[in-house]
Amino acid sequence: MPRRQERRDKLESRLASARRGKHGQTRGFTLCLQPADSEFLKDKWEYSYKFEPAPSQNDPIIRRIRQAIKELNGNSEYGVLMCNHNIRVVPSTVAPPIWPPHASDSEVKFYTFFQDEQEFPATAPVSVIPREGPVTSDKIHVRQSGKWIPLKDWLVQLADESILSKRNASSIDYFWHKRNGRTFRLMDLPAELRLMVFERVIAPSGEVYPLNKVYKSGNAPSHYTAFDRENSHITLGIGYKEGGLNHMMYGREHPQENRKPVPPPNLVLLYVSKQIQAEALQAGWEGLKRCFVDHQIFTSVADSKIGVAQRFNILGRIQLNFTMKSWFKFFGLEVEPVLFRTESASLGRYLAALEDTCRLELRFRDPEDGYWGDPWKCGKTTCQTVMIDWVMTFAFEHIKHIKHVDLVGYIKKPQKLKWLSILAKERADTDYNFDHAAAIQAILATAADDL
């Protein structure tokens, strides 16, 4: 068949080419059984020849032919060519099957073979030689030019190597993998590689957004006791999209970012087997990055003490992606009537409880997303640089023990390098010019007019 943007020959020329080309005799026999419509011979191009196969039958021979095609598709020598031709077989006539031997007086039956890039299929007589014993694909022969040729040899001859020159390497490879019938045993891979595969299946983005099941009630986790949160299971969440968690939050109090959505995790692997379920859960809870968009979500997941929270290091690799307002509440800060901190209300202990091997990522949001996430809600957002410095100052005492900390998102490079340097020097116990207690006092002493 003509390829895209390729000029199509008239039917008359296509018929002549089919009869002259390779296997012209078998294609000519197809046209004898079902001639092309002569109305389209000379002056039209849109007509395509269609061969109508005979009704399907309970035919052992055609099943063996299809099995032979399948075997050739997976053959290391001929498989690429056969898979790109996509040979299919149908009965040419309504004559009864020739097997078992007593099923018909005839020892020959005609079959028609379709293949990609060929408008006119090939029709050939087929027989079983010898006719003793059970029928196998090796006993099936095709008659060509007065000789009986083994079926597989004839099928390889039917496949024309010129088809490979019409396709690019990626297309050739695509059809090879699609039709070769080969399977790869996933469980033969080393466990480390299987976990990497499972991570890609569960979340191609590499991110999940865990939730504590207390959210199902419609109220925020802070409305429940510590016992309720500790005895609620956690899940890998529902992904991330703008407004996607609003039914669990308080409207605009915790706005979602205007950013590319992350689809819900794909959990089909959990239904395959017990072993794959266990490994998939490990991939989701220890391999993927667990992201939290609000301090209440983070603390409620951290509070869970049952289910996967017992089996895996659920906070081993996390991203905290809070609004500035959420960060202030996390550290017990209030802004009205003046800026002050309530030590007992601070949740910094959740960060302090993280293991030193944790990979912690603090992501700062785009201030242009709106002022609903700003601590003051004064109709405009406050200075991003100042807010990041304040958040890092209050976070410092709780995260200074963590070896792997990164600052991402809307933070200027010099500011990022400054804080990473301070954290590195603190862990190395070397001198650096940062008085943490004085920095805290300076922030809390900020005059109301300067806020």
Secondary structure, DSSP 8 states (H G I E B T S, - for coil): ---TT-----HHHHHHHHHHSTTHHHHHHHHHHS---GGGTTT-S--------------HHHHHHHHHHHHHHT-TTTHHHHHHHT-EEEESSS-----SGGG-S-SEEEEEEE-TT-SS-EEEEEEESS-SSS--GGGEEEEETTEEEEHHHHHHHHS-THHHHTS-HHHHHHHHHHHS-----GGGS-HHHHHHHHHHHH-TTSEE--EEGGGGGSS-GGGS-HHHHHTS-EE----B-TTTTGGGTTGGGS---SS--B-----GGGGT-HHHHHHHHHIIIIISEEEESSHHHHHHHHH--STHHHHS-TTSEEEE---HHHHHHHTTEE-SSS-EE-GGG--THHHHTS-TT-EEEEEE--GGG-GGGSSS-SSS---HHHHHHHHHHHHHHHHTT-SEEEEEES--HHHHHHHHHHHHHHHHT---S--HHHHHHHHHT--GGG-
